[in-house]
């Protein structure tokens, strides 16, 4: 299993917690330059992951709200991955 797939399987809250710890550690200003760069790289990966997850959550909510507002049924988000939520009818 690759490192990327491992990170993609962690819960959003856990990723955010790890990111917060990295930020606190970096703000402490007692890291070597190498450690600072490692923290920055890991923080960037976690930040990108959290951003991706939030976008997925937002799309899912848009799909669910749109479907129920139009008298439709709840739609399975996984079936619509990559679809424009405003074009689903």
TORKOL-4160 file (C-alpha; in steps of 0.2 Angstrom, whole numbers, padded with zeros to 4 digits, m for minus):
89
<pt num="1" X="0000" Y="0000" Z="0000"/>
<pt num="2" X="0007" Y="0017" Z="m0005"/>
<pt num="3" X="0009" Y="0032" Z="0007"/>
<pt num="4" X="m0004" Y="0041" Z="m0002"/>
<pt num="5" X="m0017" Y="0028" Z="0000"/>
<pt num="6" X="m0013" Y="0027" Z="0018"/>
<pt num="7" X="m0016" Y="0046" Z="0020"/>
<pt num="8" X="m0032" Y="0045" Z="0010"/>
<pt num="9" X="m0039" Y="0032" Z="0022"/>
<pt num="10" X="m0038" Y="0043" Z="0038"/>
<pt num="11" X="m0053" Y="0052" Z="0045"/>
<pt num="12" X="m0054" Y="0070" Z="0042"/>
<pt num="13" X="m0053" Y="0074" Z="0060"/>
<pt num="14" X="m0037" Y="0064" Z="0063"/>
<pt num="15" X="m0029" Y="0073" Z="0048"/>
<pt num="16" X="m0034" Y="0090" Z="0055"/>
<pt num="17" X="m0027" Y="0085" Z="0072"/>
<pt num="18" X="m0010" Y="0080" Z="0064"/>
<pt num="19" X="m0010" Y="0096" Z="0054"/>
<pt num="20" X="m0013" Y="0106" Z="0070"/>
<pt num="21" X="0001" Y="0097" Z="0079"/>
<pt num="22" X="0013" Y="0101" Z="0065"/>
<pt num="23" X="0008" Y="0120" Z="0065"/>
<pt num="24" X="0011" Y="0120" Z="0084"/>
<pt num="25" X="0028" Y="0112" Z="0082"/>
<pt num="26" X="0033" Y="0124" Z="0068"/>
<pt num="27" X="0028" Y="0139" Z="0078"/>
<pt num="28" X="0039" Y="0133" Z="0093"/>
<pt num="29" X="0054" Y="0138" Z="0082"/>
<pt num="30" X="0066" Y="0126" Z="0089"/>
<pt num="31" X="0067" Y="0114" Z="0074"/>
<pt num="32" X="0082" Y="0112" Z="0063"/>
<pt num="33" X="0080" Y="0118" Z="0045"/>
<pt num="34" X="0078" Y="0099" Z="0039"/>
<pt num="35" X="0065" Y="0096" Z="0052"/>
<pt num="36" X="0056" Y="0112" Z="0047"/>
<pt num="37" X="0055" Y="0106" Z="0029"/>
<pt num="38" X="0049" Y="0089" Z="0034"/>
<pt num="39" X="0035" Y="0097" Z="0044"/>
<pt num="40" X="0031" Y="0109" Z="0030"/>
<pt num="41" X="0030" Y="0095" Z="0017"/>
<pt num="42" X="0019" Y="0084" Z="0029"/>
<pt num="43" X="0008" Y="0099" Z="0033"/>
<pt num="44" X="0006" Y="0103" Z="0015"/>
<pt num="45" X="0000" Y="0085" Z="0011"/>
<pt num="46" X="m0012" Y="0085" Z="0026"/>
<pt num="47" X="m0018" Y="0102" Z="0021"/>
<pt num="48" X="m0022" Y="0097" Z="0003"/>
<pt num="49" X="m0030" Y="0081" Z="0010"/>
<pt num="50" X="m0041" Y="0091" Z="0021"/>
<pt num="51" X="m0046" Y="0103" Z="0007"/>
<pt num="52" X="m0050" Y="0089" Z="m0004"/>
<pt num="53" X="m0061" Y="0080" Z="0009"/>
<pt num="54" X="m0070" Y="0097" Z="0013"/>
<pt num="55" X="m0074" Y="0099" Z="m0006"/>
<pt num="56" X="m0081" Y="0081" Z="m0007"/>
<pt num="57" X="m0092" Y="0085" Z="0009"/>
<pt num="58" X="m0098" Y="0101" Z="0001"/>
<pt num="59" X="m0103" Y="0092" Z="m0016"/>
<pt num="60" X="m0111" Y="0078" Z="m0006"/>
<pt num="61" X="m0122" Y="0091" Z="0004"/>
<pt num="62" X="m0126" Y="0100" Z="m0012"/>
<pt num="63" X="m0132" Y="0084" Z="m0021"/>
<pt num="64" X="m0142" Y="0079" Z="m0006"/>
<pt num="65" X="m0150" Y="0096" Z="m0003"/>
<pt num="66" X="m0154" Y="0098" Z="m0022"/>
<pt num="67" X="m0162" Y="0081" Z="m0023"/>
<pt num="68" X="m0173" Y="0083" Z="m0008"/>
<pt num="69" X="m0178" Y="0101" Z="m0012"/>
<pt num="70" X="m0184" Y="0095" Z="m0029"/>
<pt num="71" X="m0195" Y="0081" Z="m0021"/>
<pt num="72" X="m0182" Y="0068" Z="m0026"/>
<pt num="73" X="m0174" Y="0055" Z="m0016"/>
<pt num="74" X="m0158" Y="0055" Z="m0007"/>
<pt num="75" X="m0144" Y="0051" Z="m0020"/>
<pt num="76" X="m0129" Y="0040" Z="m0016"/>
<pt num="77" X="m0114" Y="0052" Z="m0017"/>
<pt num="78" X="m0102" Y="0038" Z="m0023"/>
<pt num="79" X="m0112" Y="0036" Z="m0039"/>
<pt num="80" X="m0109" Y="0054" Z="m0044"/>
<pt num="81" X="m0091" Y="0056" Z="m0041"/>
<pt num="82" X="m0084" Y="0070" Z="m0052"/>
<pt num="83" X="m0102" Y="0075" Z="m0058"/>
<pt num="84" X="m0108" Y="0092" Z="m0057"/>
<pt num="85" X="m0121" Y="0092" Z="m0043"/>
<pt num="86" X="m0131" Y="0105" Z="m0053"/>
<pt num="87" X="m0133" Y="0094" Z="m0068"/>
<pt num="88" X="m0140" Y="0079" Z="m0058"/>
<pt num="89" X="m0158" Y="0077" Z="m0061"/>
